[in-house]
């Protein structure tokens, strides 16, 4: 299943969920949104992914457990209220 993993600092990863371990959340075929270098907001970026598909930035990513503050299916994603 494809998920959105959000961090407290605003970085978001979208990819195929594999597992969550002591090391963190393992994703495959991952797109990454870093608000410090992105030319669009996270919300607009995710809406574009939903419309056009995922452009893979990295084949595999382990998101450290401390960074994975929110995990939700891509199809069910809505902006957080915090």
Backbone as a chain_set.jsonl record, in Angstrom:
{"seq": "XXXXXXXXXXXXXXXXXXXXXXXXXXXXXXXXXXXXXXXXXXXXXXXXXXXXXXXXXXXXXXXXXXXXXXXXXXXXXXXXXX", "coords": {"N": [[0.841, -1.168, 0.0], [0.472, 2.266, -0.667], [1.774, 4.974, 1.112], [1.738, 8.064, 3.014], [4.254, 9.508, 4.836], [4.804, 11.629, 7.427], [6.887, 14.117, 8.936], [7.762, 15.853, 12.016], [9.17, 18.15, 11.313], [8.239, 18.905, 8.857], [9.038, 17.556, 6.542], [8.091, 15.189, 4.083], [7.424, 11.868, 3.041], [6.516, 9.776, 0.384], [5.583, 6.603, -0.417], [5.81, 3.031, -1.088], [4.707, 1.137, 1.519], [6.595, -1.0, 3.573], [7.524, -2.13, 6.08], [7.538, -1.522, 9.67], [10.059, -1.076, 11.927], [12.442, -1.33, 14.671], [14.346, 0.394, 13.709], [12.953, 2.129, 12.061], [10.565, 3.295, 9.604], [10.233, 1.446, 6.745], [10.263, 2.184, 3.395], [9.511, 1.752, -0.087], [10.326, 2.805, -3.446], [10.208, 5.791, -3.397], [8.983, 9.124, -3.087], [10.065, 12.346, -2.178], [9.398, 15.144, -0.159], [10.761, 18.103, 0.739], [10.363, 20.838, 2.659], [12.147, 22.973, 2.83], [13.446, 23.2, 0.429], [11.627, 22.881, -1.577], [9.502, 23.879, -4.326], [6.831, 24.113, -4.074], [3.981, 23.826, -1.887], [3.581, 21.223, 0.621], [0.981, 20.172, 0.595], [0.005, 20.82, -1.986], [1.894, 19.432, -3.48], [1.357, 16.738, -2.751], [-1.261, 16.524, -3.74], [-0.708, 16.696, -6.463], [0.749, 14.33, -6.787], [-1.274, 12.476, -6.339], [-2.825, 12.972, -8.564], [-1.114, 12.684, -10.846], [0.676, 10.614, -10.346], [3.506, 8.96, -8.737], [6.695, 10.301, -8.683], [9.686, 8.851, -8.487], [12.145, 9.455, -6.095], [13.983, 8.142, -4.497], [14.946, 4.725, -4.283], [14.74, 3.072, -1.985], [13.927, 3.85, 1.379], [14.568, 4.413, 4.792], [12.726, 5.752, 7.172], [13.522, 7.343, 10.063], [12.238, 6.29, 13.223], [11.594, 8.332, 15.069], [11.128, 10.433, 13.361], [8.855, 9.769, 11.979], [6.05, 10.884, 12.397], [3.434, 10.828, 11.571], [1.513, 8.569, 9.744], [-0.233, 7.718, 6.909], [-2.53, 6.274, 4.568], [-2.041, 7.009, 1.142], [-4.291, 7.505, -0.506], [-6.143, 8.209, 1.403], [-5.211, 10.479, 2.518], [-5.25, 13.618, 4.126], [-4.703, 17.071, 4.763], [-2.901, 17.71, 7.786], [-4.239, 18.874, 10.89], [-2.725, 20.228, 12.655]], "CA": [[0.0, 0.0, 0.0], [1.224, 3.518, -0.741], [1.487, 5.798, 2.285], [2.423, 9.332, 3.262], [4.873, 9.568, 6.156], [5.123, 13.03, 7.708], [7.749, 14.356, 10.093], [7.45, 17.095, 12.715], [9.827, 19.3, 10.68], [7.591, 19.217, 7.591], [9.432, 16.663, 5.459], [7.128, 14.12, 3.831], [7.833, 10.806, 2.138], [5.402, 8.994, -0.154], [6.126, 5.391, -1.014], [5.156, 1.761, -0.755], [5.012, 0.715, 2.887], [7.071, -2.372, 3.704], [7.422, -2.517, 7.483], [8.027, -0.604, 10.704], [10.935, -1.813, 12.836], [13.132, -0.462, 15.631], [15.093, 1.403, 12.935], [12.033, 3.098, 11.487], [9.588, 2.869, 8.608], [10.876, 1.127, 5.476], [9.445, 2.467, 2.222], [10.112, 1.492, -1.396], [9.891, 3.694, -4.535], [9.825, 6.91, -2.548], [9.063, 10.538, -3.444], [10.39, 13.094, -0.957], [9.114, 16.588, -0.162], [11.482, 18.857, 1.775], [9.833, 22.203, 2.552], [13.218, 23.976, 2.741], [13.934, 23.331, -0.94], [10.533, 22.641, -2.524], [8.907, 25.058, -4.951], [5.392, 24.09, -3.818], [3.664, 23.351, -0.541], [3.386, 19.784, 0.747], [-0.387, 19.839, 0.205], [-0.061, 20.876, -3.456], [2.744, 18.339, -3.954], [0.63, 15.478, -2.595], [-2.373, 16.534, -4.686], [-0.14, 16.379, -7.777], [1.057, 12.896, -6.782], [-2.547, 11.776, -6.49], [-3.333, 13.175, -9.922], [-0.205, 12.274, -11.912], [1.51, 9.486, -9.965], [4.683, 9.24, -7.92], [8.005, 10.373, -9.32], [10.563, 8.245, -7.487], [13.402, 10.129, -5.768], [14.868, 7.114, -3.948], [14.384, 3.374, -4.393], [14.424, 2.599, -0.636], [14.181, 4.82, 2.446], [14.157, 4.089, 6.153], [12.415, 6.976, 7.895], [13.719, 7.055, 11.49], [10.987, 6.238, 13.984], [11.328, 9.649, 15.662], [10.685, 11.342, 12.295], [7.583, 9.296, 11.421], [5.023, 11.318, 13.344], [2.1, 10.533, 11.028], [1.507, 7.681, 8.577], [-1.605, 7.55, 6.415], [-2.604, 5.845, 3.173], [-2.06, 8.147, 0.218], [-5.665, 7.76, -0.949], [-6.918, 8.738, 2.525], [-4.472, 11.613, 3.071], [-5.815, 14.958, 4.228], [-3.749, 17.888, 5.526], [-3.039, 17.628, 9.256], [-4.84, 20.084, 11.468], [-1.785, 20.852, 13.586]], "C": [[0.893, 1.24, 0.0], [0.783, 4.432, 0.396], [2.222, 7.125, 2.208], [2.96, 9.255, 4.687], [5.3, 11.014, 6.36], [5.992, 13.127, 8.946], [7.354, 15.665, 10.759], [8.067, 18.332, 12.05], [9.296, 19.6, 9.28], [8.005, 18.367, 6.413], [8.379, 15.568, 5.322], [7.711, 13.144, 2.826], [6.58, 10.103, 1.667], [6.011, 7.785, -0.846], [5.348, 4.168, -0.593], [5.639, 1.297, 0.613], [5.475, -0.734, 2.878], [6.921, -2.855, 5.138], [7.888, -1.383, 8.384], [8.805, -1.446, 11.704], [11.514, -0.838, 13.852], [13.886, 0.659, 14.922], [14.191, 2.483, 12.358], [11.097, 2.465, 10.487], [10.314, 2.663, 7.28], [9.878, 1.326, 4.352], [10.232, 2.127, 0.966], [9.526, 2.473, -2.406], [9.32, 4.997, -3.97], [9.993, 8.273, -3.237], [9.234, 11.308, -2.137], [10.085, 14.568, -1.154], [9.82, 17.221, 1.025], [11.057, 20.315, 1.657], [10.913, 23.275, 2.436], [13.708, 24.17, 1.318], [12.838, 23.164, -1.994], [9.988, 23.946, -3.086], [7.384, 25.08, -4.821], [5.145, 23.541, -2.412], [3.487, 21.832, -0.547], [2.001, 19.391, 0.248], [-0.548, 19.824, -1.319], [0.726, 19.721, -4.055], [1.999, 17.007, -3.875], [-0.566, 15.419, -3.545], [-1.887, 16.205, -6.099], [0.233, 14.896, -7.878], [-0.211, 12.074, -6.995], [-3.06, 11.853, -7.924], [-2.45, 12.53, -10.985], [0.665, 11.058, -11.589], [2.78, 9.94, -9.261], [5.939, 9.234, -8.777], [9.024, 9.951, -8.26], [11.861, 9.041, -7.344], [14.44, 9.139, -5.247], [14.164, 5.764, -4.008], [13.93, 2.838, -3.032], [14.774, 3.683, 0.367], [13.744, 4.21, 3.767], [13.962, 5.423, 6.864], [12.587, 6.657, 9.383], [12.408, 7.172, 12.259], [10.611, 7.593, 14.579], [10.816, 10.656, 14.634], [9.312, 10.978, 11.742], [6.442, 9.626, 12.38], [3.604, 10.999, 12.873], [2.262, 9.655, 9.793], [0.056, 7.47, 8.183], [-1.546, 7.07, 4.966], [-2.716, 7.068, 2.271], [-3.486, 8.495, -0.197], [-6.547, 8.363, 0.142], [-6.302, 10.007, 3.106], [-5.3, 12.896, 3.024], [-4.804, 15.776, 5.012], [-3.983, 17.745, 7.034], [-3.578, 18.949, 9.771], [-3.908, 20.782, 12.428], [-0.9, 21.852, 12.908]], "O": [[1.96, 1.238, 0.614], [-0.41, 4.641, 0.62], [3.183, 7.291, 1.456], [2.217, 8.973, 5.627], [6.064, 11.561, 5.564], [5.863, 12.336, 9.881], [6.687, 16.498, 10.146], [7.55, 19.438, 12.204], [9.841, 20.459, 8.587], [7.372, 18.449, 5.36], [7.842, 15.081, 6.316], [8.399, 13.535, 1.883], [5.672, 9.857, 2.461], [6.844, 7.918, -1.742], [4.37, 4.248, 0.15], [6.833, 1.093, 0.828], [4.845, -1.593, 2.262], [6.27, -3.869, 5.391], [8.532, -0.43, 7.945], [8.278, -2.409, 12.261], [11.131, 0.331, 13.894], [14.045, 1.748, 15.473], [14.617, 3.624, 12.184], [10.861, 1.257, 10.512], [10.933, 3.587, 6.753], [8.8, 0.733, 4.34], [11.46, 2.201, 0.95], [8.389, 2.923, -2.262], [8.121, 5.262, -4.054], [11.008, 8.536, -3.882], [8.629, 10.97, -1.12], [10.452, 15.168, -2.164], [9.515, 16.913, 2.177], [11.361, 20.964, 0.657], [10.625, 24.384, 1.986], [14.323, 25.192, 1.014], [13.11, 23.295, -3.188], [10.005, 24.981, -2.42], [6.721, 25.952, -5.382], [6.003, 22.875, -1.832], [3.271, 21.232, -1.6], [1.857, 18.386, -0.448], [-1.167, 18.915, -1.871], [0.286, 19.099, -5.021], [2.01, 16.233, -4.832], [-0.852, 14.359, -4.1], [-2.578, 15.513, -6.847], [0.055, 14.278, -8.927], [-0.211, 11.097, -7.744], [-3.658, 10.903, -8.429], [-2.955, 11.904, -11.916], [1.326, 10.526, -12.481], [3.089, 11.13, -9.197], [6.208, 8.277, -9.503], [9.192, 10.634, -7.249], [12.578, 9.275, -8.317], [15.632, 9.278, -5.522], [12.953, 5.668, -3.812], [12.868, 2.225, -2.928], [15.794, 4.359, 0.229], [12.694, 3.574, 3.858], [14.929, 6.138, 7.127], [11.882, 5.799, 9.914], [11.581, 8.04, 11.98], [9.436, 7.96, 14.591], [10.147, 11.624, 14.994], [8.672, 11.808, 11.097], [5.935, 8.752, 13.084], [2.683, 10.911, 13.684], [3.056, 9.962, 8.904], [-0.778, 7.095, 9.007], [-0.625, 7.417, 4.227], [-3.4, 8.038, 2.599], [-3.846, 9.672, -0.233], [-7.581, 8.961, -0.156], [-6.817, 10.553, 4.082], [-5.951, 13.208, 2.027], [-4.104, 15.22, 5.858], [-5.123, 17.669, 7.492], [-3.391, 20.001, 9.158], [-4.257, 21.831, 12.969], [-0.052, 22.466, 13.556]]}, "num_chains": 1, "name": "protein.A"}
